[in-house]
Amino acid sequence: MSLEERTIEPLGDHCEVCGTQLTQAELEDILQTGGPVLCAIHADDLVEDEDEDEDGPA
Ligand SMILES: [Zn+2]
């Protein structure tokens, strides 16, 4: 274990995939989930469609 005290990790504020600037809301969501730094679009890509209410791609 390291005694090195870590402050807030410099989470990127750009999507790891497309590099777009993340919004404050997206950043807060990432901090809460601790998930990867992704924009809403790509973060959504990681989530499998649980509710398939809509018609699938025909
Ligand atoms: Zn993205």
N, CA, C, O and the ligand as a Tripos MOL2 file, in Angstrom:
@<TRIPOS>MOLECULE
protein
  233   231    59     0     0
PROTEIN
NO_CHARGES

@<TRIPOS>ATOM
      1 N           0.8420   -1.2000    0.0000 N.3       1 MET1
      2 CA          0.0000    0.0000    0.0000 C.3       1 MET1
      3 C           0.8780    1.2500    0.0000 C.2       1 MET1
      4 O           1.9510    1.2950    0.6010 O.2       1 MET1
      5 N           0.4020    2.1960   -0.6570 N.am      2 SER2
      6 CA          1.1830    3.4250   -0.7660 C.3       2 SER2
      7 C           0.6480    4.4830    0.1810 C.2       2 SER2
      8 O          -0.5590    4.6720    0.3320 O.2       2 SER2
      9 N           1.5860    5.1600    0.8060 N.am      3 LEU3
     10 CA          1.1760    6.2300    1.7080 C.3       3 LEU3
     11 C           0.9000    7.5160    0.9400 C.2       3 LEU3
     12 O           0.4250    8.5200    1.4710 O.2       3 LEU3
     13 N           1.2200    7.4200   -0.3100 N.am      4 GLU4
     14 CA          1.0090    8.6090   -1.1280 C.3       4 GLU4
     15 C          -0.4670    8.9890   -1.1270 C.2       4 GLU4
     16 O          -1.3360    8.2350   -1.5660 O.2       4 GLU4
     17 N          -0.7000   10.1480   -0.6320 N.am      5 GLU5
     18 CA         -2.0910   10.5700   -0.5160 C.3       5 GLU5
     19 C          -2.5950   11.0720   -1.8600 C.2       5 GLU5
     20 O          -2.0190   11.9530   -2.4980 O.2       5 GLU5
     21 N          -3.6680   10.4770   -2.2380 N.am      6 ARG6
     22 CA         -4.2030   10.8590   -3.5380 C.3       6 ARG6
     23 C          -5.3410   11.8430   -3.3690 C.2       6 ARG6
     24 O          -6.2810   11.6220   -2.6070 O.2       6 ARG6
     25 N          -5.2310   12.8850   -4.0700 N.am      7 THR7
     26 CA         -6.3490   13.8290   -4.0800 C.3       7 THR7
     27 C          -7.3240   13.3750   -5.1540 C.2       7 THR7
     28 O          -7.3020   12.2210   -5.5840 O.2       7 THR7
     29 N          -8.1300   14.2410   -5.5560 N.am      8 ILE8
     30 CA         -9.0950   13.8790   -6.5950 C.3       8 ILE8
     31 C          -8.3440   13.4770   -7.8650 C.2       8 ILE8
     32 O          -7.5100   14.2210   -8.3810 O.2       8 ILE8
     33 N          -8.6570   12.3150   -8.3350 N.am      9 GLU9
     34 CA         -7.9810   11.8690   -9.5370 C.3       9 GLU9
     35 C          -8.3980   12.7410  -10.7100 C.2       9 GLU9
     36 O          -9.5630   13.1040  -10.8740 O.2       9 GLU9
     37 N          -7.4230   13.0510  -11.4940 N.am     10 PRO10
     38 CA         -7.7190   13.9070  -12.6440 C.3      10 PRO10
     39 C          -8.5050   13.1610  -13.7010 C.2      10 PRO10
     40 O          -7.9770   12.7720  -14.7430 O.2      10 PRO10
     41 N          -9.7500   12.9760  -13.4130 N.am     11 LEU11
     42 CA        -10.5830   12.3240  -14.4140 C.3      11 LEU11
     43 C         -10.6430   13.2020  -15.6500 C.2      11 LEU11
     44 O         -10.7650   14.4250  -15.5760 O.2      11 LEU11
     45 N         -10.5560   12.5510  -16.7540 N.am     12 GLY12
     46 CA        -10.6500   13.3290  -17.9790 C.3      12 GLY12
     47 C         -12.0360   13.9180  -18.1110 C.2      12 GLY12
     48 O         -13.0180   13.3630  -17.6170 O.2      12 GLY12
     49 N         -12.0960   15.0100  -18.7600 N.am     13 ASP13
     50 CA        -13.4070   15.5980  -18.9730 C.3      13 ASP13
     51 C         -13.7790   15.5130  -20.4480 C.2      13 ASP13
     52 O         -14.5980   16.2680  -20.9730 O.2      13 ASP13
     53 N         -13.1210   14.5410  -21.0840 N.am     14 HIS14
     54 CA        -13.4490   14.3070  -22.4770 C.3      14 HIS14
     55 C         -13.7280   12.8180  -22.6730 C.2      14 HIS14
     56 O         -13.0970   11.9680  -22.0440 O.2      14 HIS14
     57 N         -14.6590   12.5230  -23.5340 N.am     15 CYS15
     58 CA        -15.0250   11.1320  -23.7990 C.3      15 CYS15
     59 C         -13.8010   10.3630  -24.2760 C.2      15 CYS15
     60 O         -13.0410   10.8340  -25.1220 O.2      15 CYS15
     61 N         -13.6270    9.1650  -23.7130 N.am     16 GLU16
     62 CA        -12.4670    8.3610  -24.0870 C.3      16 GLU16
     63 C         -12.5880    7.8350  -25.5080 C.2      16 GLU16
     64 O         -11.5980    7.4540  -26.1320 O.2      16 GLU16
     65 N         -13.8000    7.8210  -25.9990 N.am     17 VAL17
     66 CA        -14.0140    7.2700  -27.3320 C.3      17 VAL17
     67 C         -13.9300    8.3420  -28.4050 C.2      17 VAL17
     68 O         -13.1380    8.2440  -29.3420 O.2      17 VAL17
     69 N         -14.7460    9.3550  -28.2540 N.am     18 CYS18
     70 CA        -14.8050   10.3630  -29.3100 C.3      18 CYS18
     71 C         -14.1160   11.6590  -28.9050 C.2      18 CYS18
     72 O         -13.8980   12.5400  -29.7370 O.2      18 CYS18
     73 N         -13.7740   11.7720  -27.6220 N.am     19 GLY19
     74 CA        -13.0200   12.9380  -27.1870 C.3      19 GLY19
     75 C         -13.8450   14.2080  -27.0700 C.2      19 GLY19
     76 O         -13.3020   15.3100  -26.9860 O.2      19 GLY19
     77 N         -15.1390   14.0470  -27.0660 N.am     20 THR20
     78 CA        -15.9750   15.2330  -26.9620 C.3      20 THR20
     79 C         -15.9640   15.7800  -25.5450 C.2      20 THR20
     80 O         -15.7900   15.0350  -24.5820 O.2      20 THR20
     81 N         -16.1480   17.0650  -25.4290 N.am     21 GLN21
     82 CA        -16.1950   17.6880  -24.1120 C.3      21 GLN21
     83 C         -17.4450   17.2330  -23.3820 C.2      21 GLN21
     84 O         -18.5610   17.3280  -23.8930 O.2      21 GLN21
     85 N         -17.2240   16.7310  -22.1600 N.am     22 LEU22
     86 CA        -18.3710   16.2450  -21.4010 C.3      22 LEU22
     87 C         -19.0470   17.4000  -20.6830 C.2      22 LEU22
     88 O         -18.4070   18.3680  -20.2710 O.2      22 LEU22
     89 N         -20.3380   17.2690  -20.5480 N.am     23 THR23
     90 CA        -21.0830   18.2950  -19.8370 C.3      23 THR23
     91 C         -20.9490   18.0720  -18.3350 C.2      23 THR23
     92 O         -20.5200   17.0030  -17.9000 O.2      23 THR23
     93 N         -21.3050   19.0570  -17.5580 N.am     24 GLN24
     94 CA        -21.2220   18.9450  -16.1050 C.3      24 GLN24
     95 C         -22.0830   17.7900  -15.6260 C.2      24 GLN24
     96 O         -21.6900   17.0500  -14.7240 O.2      24 GLN24
     97 N         -23.2400   17.6340  -16.2200 N.am     25 ALA25
     98 CA        -24.1490   16.5580  -15.8310 C.3      25 ALA25
     99 C         -23.5170   15.1970  -16.1150 C.2      25 ALA25
    100 O         -23.6280   14.2680  -15.3150 O.2      25 ALA25
    101 N         -22.8630   15.0990  -17.2480 N.am     26 GLU26
    102 CA        -22.2270   13.8340  -17.6070 C.3      26 GLU26
    103 C         -21.0710   13.5360  -16.6580 C.2      26 GLU26
    104 O         -20.8640   12.3910  -16.2550 O.2      26 GLU26
    105 N         -20.3300   14.5640  -16.3120 N.am     27 LEU27
    106 CA        -19.2070   14.3790  -15.3990 C.3      27 LEU27
    107 C         -19.6980   13.9230  -14.0270 C.2      27 LEU27
    108 O         -19.1040   13.0440  -13.4030 O.2      27 LEU27
    109 N         -20.7710   14.5230  -13.5760 N.am     28 GLU28
    110 CA        -21.3130   14.1410  -12.2660 C.3      28 GLU28
    111 C         -21.7970   12.6990  -12.3020 C.2      28 GLU28
    112 O         -21.6440   11.9530  -11.3350 O.2      28 GLU28
    113 N         -22.3730   12.3250  -13.4090 N.am     29 ASP29
    114 CA        -22.8720   10.9620  -13.5380 C.3      29 ASP29
    115 C         -21.7100    9.9770  -13.4960 C.2      29 ASP29
    116 O         -21.8070    8.9080  -12.8920 O.2      29 ASP29
    117 N         -20.6240   10.3470  -14.1370 N.am     30 ILE30
    118 CA        -19.4420    9.4830  -14.1590 C.3      30 ILE30
    119 C         -18.8540    9.3650  -12.7560 C.2      30 ILE30
    120 O         -18.4300    8.2870  -12.3400 O.2      30 ILE30
    121 N         -18.8320   10.4700  -12.0400 N.am     31 LEU31
    122 CA        -18.2930   10.4440  -10.6830 C.3      31 LEU31
    123 C         -19.1450    9.5460   -9.7940 C.2      31 LEU31
    124 O         -18.6290    8.8360   -8.9320 O.2      31 LEU31
    125 N         -20.4380    9.5880  -10.0130 N.am     32 GLN32
    126 CA        -21.3390    8.7880   -9.1830 C.3      32 GLN32
    127 C         -21.2130    7.3070   -9.5060 C.2      32 GLN32
    128 O         -21.1980    6.4630   -8.6090 O.2      32 GLN32
    129 N         -21.1220    7.0040  -10.7760 N.am     33 THR33
    130 CA        -21.0580    5.6040  -11.1710 C.3      33 THR33
    131 C         -19.6350    5.0760  -11.1090 C.2      33 THR33
    132 O         -19.4110    3.8690  -11.0170 O.2      33 THR33
    133 N         -18.6800    5.9900  -11.1610 N.am     34 GLY34
    134 CA        -17.2890    5.5530  -11.1690 C.3      34 GLY34
    135 C         -16.9520    4.8250  -12.4510 C.2      34 GLY34
    136 O         -15.9420    4.1310  -12.5620 O.2      34 GLY34
    137 N         -17.8120    5.0050  -13.3880 N.am     35 GLY35
    138 CA        -17.6330    4.3100  -14.6590 C.3      35 GLY35
    139 C         -16.6040    4.9890  -15.5370 C.2      35 GLY35
    140 O         -15.9680    5.9660  -15.1420 O.2      35 GLY35
    141 N         -16.4600    4.4640  -16.7060 N.am     36 PRO36
    142 CA        -15.4920    5.0390  -17.6530 C.3      36 PRO36
    143 C         -15.9060    6.4440  -18.0680 C.2      36 PRO36
    144 O         -17.0790    6.8160  -18.0300 O.2      36 PRO36
    145 N         -14.9200    7.1870  -18.4550 N.am     37 VAL37
    146 CA        -15.1910    8.5590  -18.8680 C.3      37 VAL37
    147 C         -15.6980    8.5580  -20.3000 C.2      37 VAL37
    148 O         -14.9370    8.5520  -21.2680 O.2      37 VAL37
    149 N         -17.0000    8.5650  -20.3830 N.am     38 LEU38
    150 CA        -17.6010    8.5310  -21.7080 C.3      38 LEU38
    151 C         -18.7160    9.5500  -21.8000 C.2      38 LEU38
    152 O         -19.3610    9.8760  -20.8040 O.2      38 LEU38
    153 N         -18.9330   10.0390  -22.9790 N.am     39 CYS39
    154 CA        -20.0370   10.9590  -23.1800 C.3      39 CYS39
    155 C         -21.3400   10.1650  -23.0840 C.2      39 CYS39
    156 O         -21.3290    8.9340  -23.0690 O.2      39 CYS39
    157 N         -22.4360   10.8680  -23.0210 N.am     40 ALA40
    158 CA        -23.7310   10.2100  -22.8340 C.3      40 ALA40
    159 C         -23.9840    9.1920  -23.9280 C.2      40 ALA40
    160 O         -24.5580    8.1280  -23.6940 O.2      40 ALA40
    161 N         -23.5490    9.5350  -25.1090 N.am     41 ILE41
    162 CA        -23.7990    8.6460  -26.2460 C.3      41 ILE41
    163 C         -23.0550    7.3320  -26.0760 C.2      41 ILE41
    164 O         -23.6390    6.2580  -26.2190 O.2      41 ILE41
    165 N         -21.7770    7.4180  -25.7740 N.am     42 HIS42
    166 CA        -20.9810    6.2030  -25.6720 C.3      42 HIS42
    167 C         -21.2150    5.4770  -24.3600 C.2      42 HIS42
    168 O         -21.0820    4.2550  -24.2910 O.2      42 HIS42
    169 N         -21.5630    6.2240  -23.3180 N.am     43 ALA43
    170 CA        -21.9040    5.5760  -22.0620 C.3      43 ALA43
    171 C         -23.1690    4.7520  -22.2610 C.2      43 ALA43
    172 O         -23.3420    3.6820  -21.6780 O.2      43 ALA43
    173 N         -24.0350    5.2820  -23.0950 N.am     44 ASP44
    174 CA        -25.2850    4.5800  -23.3590 C.3      44 ASP44
    175 C         -25.0170    3.3250  -24.1750 C.2      44 ASP44
    176 O         -25.7400    2.3340  -24.0690 O.2      44 ASP44
    177 N         -23.9810    3.3790  -24.9800 N.am     45 ASP45
    178 CA        -23.6340    2.2200  -25.7920 C.3      45 ASP45
    179 C         -23.2480    1.0350  -24.9200 C.2      45 ASP45
    180 O         -23.4530   -0.1190  -25.2960 O.2      45 ASP45
    181 N         -22.6850    1.3330  -23.7450 N.am     46 LEU46
    182 CA        -22.2470    0.2590  -22.8630 C.3      46 LEU46
    183 C         -23.4270   -0.4330  -22.2120 C.2      46 LEU46
    184 O         -23.3520   -1.6010  -21.8300 O.2      46 LEU46
    185 N         -24.5000    0.2940  -22.0940 N.am     47 VAL47
    186 CA        -25.6820   -0.2710  -21.4390 C.3      47 VAL47
    187 C         -26.4810   -1.0790  -22.4370 C.2      47 VAL47
    188 O         -26.9390   -0.5770  -23.4640 O.2      47 VAL47
    189 N         -26.6300   -2.3410  -22.1020 N.am     48 GLU48
    190 CA        -27.4200   -3.1640  -23.0030 C.3      48 GLU48
    191 C         -28.8830   -2.8000  -22.8670 C.2      48 GLU48
    192 O         -29.3610   -2.4230  -21.7980 O.2      48 GLU48
    193 N         -29.5520   -2.9210  -23.9450 N.am     49 ASP49
    194 CA        -30.9700   -2.5740  -23.9220 C.3      49 ASP49
    195 C         -31.7190   -3.5600  -23.0420 C.2      49 ASP49
    196 O         -31.8750   -4.7340  -23.3790 O.2      49 ASP49
    197 N         -32.1740   -3.0570  -21.9200 N.am     50 GLU50
    198 CA        -32.9260   -3.9260  -21.0160 C.3      50 GLU50
    199 C         -34.3960   -3.9380  -21.3900 C.2      50 GLU50
    200 O         -35.0610   -4.9740  -21.3910 O.2      50 GLU50
    201 N         -34.8680   -2.7620  -21.7020 N.am     51 ASP51
    202 CA        -36.2670   -2.6690  -22.0820 C.3      51 ASP51
    203 C         -36.3770   -2.5480  -23.5950 C.2      51 ASP51
    204 O         -36.0330   -1.5270  -24.1900 O.2      51 ASP51
    205 N         -36.8510   -3.5880  -24.1710 N.am     52 GLU52
    206 CA        -36.9890   -3.5300  -25.6170 C.3      52 GLU52
    207 C         -38.4340   -3.2720  -25.9790 C.2      52 GLU52
    208 O         -39.1210   -4.0900  -26.5910 O.2      52 GLU52
    209 N         -38.8510   -2.1070  -25.5750 N.am     53 ASP53
    210 CA        -40.2350   -1.7530  -25.8830 C.3      53 ASP53
    211 C         -40.3620   -1.3600  -27.3430 C.2      53 ASP53
    212 O         -41.3580   -1.6240  -28.0160 O.2      53 ASP53
    213 N         -39.3040   -0.7200  -27.7890 N.am     54 GLU54
    214 CA        -39.3850   -0.2690  -29.1680 C.3      54 GLU54
    215 C         -39.0980   -1.4240  -30.1340 C.2      54 GLU54
    216 O         -38.4980   -2.4380  -29.7790 O.2      54 GLU54
    217 N         -39.5450   -1.2240  -31.3300 N.am     55 ASP55
    218 CA        -39.2660   -2.2350  -32.3290 C.3      55 ASP55
    219 C         -37.7830   -2.2640  -32.6270 C.2      55 ASP55
    220 O         -37.1670   -1.2140  -32.8100 O.2      55 ASP55
    221 N         -37.2180   -3.4150  -32.6760 N.am     56 GLY56
    222 CA        -35.7940   -3.5360  -32.9740 C.3      56 GLY56
    223 C         -35.5190   -3.0590  -34.3690 C.2      56 GLY56
    224 O         -36.4300   -2.7610  -35.1420 O.2      56 GLY56
    225 N         -34.2420   -2.9910  -34.6790 N.am     57 PRO57
    226 CA        -33.8700   -2.5680  -36.0320 C.3      57 PRO57
    227 C         -34.3730   -3.5470  -37.0590 C.2      57 PRO57
    228 O         -33.9610   -4.7060  -37.0960 O.2      57 PRO57
    229 N         -35.2510   -3.0760  -37.8730 N.am     58 ALA58
    230 CA        -35.8680   -3.9760  -38.8590 C.3      58 ALA58
    231 C         -34.8810   -4.2650  -39.9800 C.2      58 ALA58
    232 O         -35.2030   -5.0020  -40.9120 O.2      58 ALA58
    233 ZN        -18.2170    9.7440  -26.9390 Zn       59 ZN59
@<TRIPOS>BOND
     1     1     2 1
     2     2     3 1
     3     3     4 2
     4     3     5 am
     5     5     6 1
     6     6     7 1
     7     7     8 2
     8     7     9 am
     9     9    10 1
    10    10    11 1
    11    11    12 2
    12    11    13 am
    13    13    14 1
    14    14    15 1
    15    15    16 2
    16    15    17 am
    17    17    18 1
    18    18    19 1
    19    19    20 2
    20    19    21 am
    21    21    22 1
    22    22    23 1
    23    23    24 2
    24    23    25 am
    25    25    26 1
    26    26    27 1
    27    27    28 2
    28    27    29 am
    29    29    30 1
    30    30    31 1
    31    31    32 2
    32    31    33 am
    33    33    34 1
    34    34    35 1
    35    35    36 2
    36    35    37 am
    37    37    38 1
    38    38    39 1
    39    39    40 2
    40    39    41 am
    41    41    42 1
    42    42    43 1
    43    43    44 2
    44    43    45 am
    45    45    46 1
    46    46    47 1
    47    47    48 2
    48    47    49 am
    49    49    50 1
    50    50    51 1
    51    51    52 2
    52    51    53 am
    53    53    54 1
    54    54    55 1
    55    55    56 2
    56    55    57 am
    57    57    58 1
    58    58    59 1
    59    59    60 2
    60    59    61 am
    61    61    62 1
    62    62    63 1
    63    63    64 2
    64    63    65 am
    65    65    66 1
    66    66    67 1
    67    67    68 2
    68    67    69 am
    69    69    70 1
    70    70    71 1
    71    71    72 2
    72    71    73 am
    73    73    74 1
    74    74    75 1
    75    75    76 2
    76    75    77 am
    77    77    78 1
    78    78    79 1
    79    79    80 2
    80    79    81 am
    81    81    82 1
    82    82    83 1
    83    83    84 2
    84    83    85 am
    85    85    86 1
    86    86    87 1
    87    87    88 2
    88    87    89 am
    89    89    90 1
    90    90    91 1
    91    91    92 2
    92    91    93 am
    93    93    94 1
    94    94    95 1
    95    95    96 2
    96    95    97 am
    97    97    98 1
    98    98    99 1
    99    99   100 2
   100    99   101 am
   101   101   102 1
   102   102   103 1
   103   103   104 2
   104   103   105 am
   105   105   106 1
   106   106   107 1
   107   107   108 2
   108   107   109 am
   109   109   110 1
   110   110   111 1
   111   111   112 2
   112   111   113 am
   113   113   114 1
   114   114   115 1
   115   115   116 2
   116   115   117 am
   117   117   118 1
   118   118   119 1
   119   119   120 2
   120   119   121 am
   121   121   122 1
   122   122   123 1
   123   123   124 2
   124   123   125 am
   125   125   126 1
   126   126   127 1
   127   127   128 2
   128   127   129 am
   129   129   130 1
   130   130   131 1
   131   131   132 2
   132   131   133 am
   133   133   134 1
   134   134   135 1
   135   135   136 2
   136   135   137 am
   137   137   138 1
   138   138   139 1
   139   139   140 2
   140   139   141 am
   141   141   142 1
   142   142   143 1
   143   143   144 2
   144   143   145 am
   145   145   146 1
   146   146   147 1
   147   147   148 2
   148   147   149 am
   149   149   150 1
   150   150   151 1
   151   151   152 2
   152   151   153 am
   153   153   154 1
   154   154   155 1
   155   155   156 2
   156   155   157 am
   157   157   158 1
   158   158   159 1
   159   159   160 2
   160   159   161 am
   161   161   162 1
   162   162   163 1
   163   163   164 2
   164   163   165 am
   165   165   166 1
   166   166   167 1
   167   167   168 2
   168   167   169 am
   169   169   170 1
   170   170   171 1
   171   171   172 2
   172   171   173 am
   173   173   174 1
   174   174   175 1
   175   175   176 2
   176   175   177 am
   177   177   178 1
   178   178   179 1
   179   179   180 2
   180   179   181 am
   181   181   182 1
   182   182   183 1
   183   183   184 2
   184   183   185 am
   185   185   186 1
   186   186   187 1
   187   187   188 2
   188   187   189 am
   189   189   190 1
   190   190   191 1
   191   191   192 2
   192   191   193 am
   193   193   194 1
   194   194   195 1
   195   195   196 2
   196   195   197 am
   197   197   198 1
   198   198   199 1
   199   199   200 2
   200   199   201 am
   201   201   202 1
   202   202   203 1
   203   203   204 2
   204   203   205 am
   205   205   206 1
   206   206   207 1
   207   207   208 2
   208   207   209 am
   209   209   210 1
   210   210   211 1
   211   211   212 2
   212   211   213 am
   213   213   214 1
   214   214   215 1
   215   215   216 2
   216   215   217 am
   217   217   218 1
   218   218   219 1
   219   219   220 2
   220   219   221 am
   221   221   222 1
   222   222   223 1
   223   223   224 2
   224   223   225 am
   225   225   226 1
   226   226   227 1
   227   227   228 2
   228   227   229 am
   229   229   230 1
   230   230   231 1
   231   231   232 2
@<TRIPOS>SUBSTRUCTURE
     1 MET1         2 RESIDUE 1 A MET
     2 SER2         6 RESIDUE 1 A SER
     3 LEU3        10 RESIDUE 1 A LEU
     4 GLU4        14 RESIDUE 1 A GLU
     5 GLU5        18 RESIDUE 1 A GLU
     6 ARG6        22 RESIDUE 1 A ARG
     7 THR7        26 RESIDUE 1 A THR
     8 ILE8        30 RESIDUE 1 A ILE
     9 GLU9        34 RESIDUE 1 A GLU
    10 PRO10       38 RESIDUE 1 A PRO
    11 LEU11       42 RESIDUE 1 A LEU
    12 GLY12       46 RESIDUE 1 A GLY
    13 ASP13       50 RESIDUE 1 A ASP
    14 HIS14       54 RESIDUE 1 A HIS
    15 CYS15       58 RESIDUE 1 A CYS
    16 GLU16       62 RESIDUE 1 A GLU
    17 VAL17       66 RESIDUE 1 A VAL
    18 CYS18       70 RESIDUE 1 A CYS
    19 GLY19       74 RESIDUE 1 A GLY
    20 THR20       78 RESIDUE 1 A THR
    21 GLN21       82 RESIDUE 1 A GLN
    22 LEU22       86 RESIDUE 1 A LEU
    23 THR23       90 RESIDUE 1 A THR
    24 GLN24       94 RESIDUE 1 A GLN
    25 ALA25       98 RESIDUE 1 A ALA
    26 GLU26      102 RESIDUE 1 A GLU
    27 LEU27      106 RESIDUE 1 A LEU
    28 GLU28      110 RESIDUE 1 A GLU
    29 ASP29      114 RESIDUE 1 A ASP
    30 ILE30      118 RESIDUE 1 A ILE
    31 LEU31      122 RESIDUE 1 A LEU
    32 GLN32      126 RESIDUE 1 A GLN
    33 THR33      130 RESIDUE 1 A THR
    34 GLY34      134 RESIDUE 1 A GLY
    35 GLY35      138 RESIDUE 1 A GLY
    36 PRO36      142 RESIDUE 1 A PRO
    37 VAL37      146 RESIDUE 1 A VAL
    38 LEU38      150 RESIDUE 1 A LEU
    39 CYS39      154 RESIDUE 1 A CYS
    40 ALA40      158 RESIDUE 1 A ALA
    41 ILE41      162 RESIDUE 1 A ILE
    42 HIS42      166 RESIDUE 1 A HIS
    43 ALA43      170 RESIDUE 1 A ALA
    44 ASP44      174 RESIDUE 1 A ASP
    45 ASP45      178 RESIDUE 1 A ASP
    46 LEU46      182 RESIDUE 1 A LEU
    47 VAL47      186 RESIDUE 1 A VAL
    48 GLU48      190 RESIDUE 1 A GLU
    49 ASP49      194 RESIDUE 1 A ASP
    50 GLU50      198 RESIDUE 1 A GLU
    51 ASP51      202 RESIDUE 1 A ASP
    52 GLU52      206 RESIDUE 1 A GLU
    53 ASP53      210 RESIDUE 1 A ASP
    54 GLU54      214 RESIDUE 1 A GLU
    55 ASP55      218 RESIDUE 1 A ASP
    56 GLY56      222 RESIDUE 1 A GLY
    57 PRO57      226 RESIDUE 1 A PRO
    58 ALA58      230 RESIDUE 1 A ALA
    59 ZN59       233 GROUP 0 **** ****
